[in-house]
């Protein structure tokens, strides 16, 4: 496991992760304005990597900015999905590379978060955690219920409905 601390680490670990992808990159976006990451995703598509993005259905910056991002990514050949609007809040920021490595981030993919705010992220290859993050990505992309399978992979009940007896 590797800890990323912002500001300081910057986006280089994310760009390197995308560049190292052999088969797929899956990314969950709440806010996004980092052109270097957008370019890295485009380069991945051009290398034949499957790139899928899941974008929050809305954020405080508004629908217009999310729609512009969505159109740019679609134009680059990235498969897109929007989160369902039935979730109280969708604030996820993660990236899966080849379903072998998970980048779980507290910071947004924005210049201000990376350069001016104290935040952190984790990079892990723990197979059960990576697998569970993939299940969550698939469920949210397909807008189907997520069934938790690993106790140590926590998903906020305030941001999604978890169909699980408590």
C-alpha positions, 0 to 999 in steps of 0.5 A: 500500500502506498499513501499519497499526500496532497499537496506534495505528491501531485498527479504524477502517481495517477498519470504513471498508473494510467500509463502503466495500464495494460488492459483497462482504466476505470475512473470515478469522477466528482470534480475534474479539471486536470488536463494532464490526467485527461490527456493520459486517459486519451493516450491510454485509449489510443494505446488500445486500453479500455477506459471507462468513466463514471461521473457524478450526476451532479455537483455544486459546480453544476450540470454544465461543467459535468456535461462538457467533461463528459463530451470531451471524454466521449470524444476521446473514445472513453466509455461514459456513465453517470451515477444514478440520481437516487443516491443522496450524494455521490462523492466518489474519487477512485481509479482502477488500473487493470482491476489489479490496482486501486487508487482510492482518493479523498481529493478530487481530480482538480488543480485546487485539490491537488495543489492547495488542499491537504488531502490524501489517497491510497494505492493498493493491490490488495486483491479483495479490496480491488475486487470489491471496488470493481464490484462497486464500480460495476454496480454504480455504472449499471445502476444496480444494487451493490451487495457488500462482500468484504467487511473492510471495504466501507461504503457510506450509507449516506451516499448509496442505499446498501441492500443489506440486513443490519 
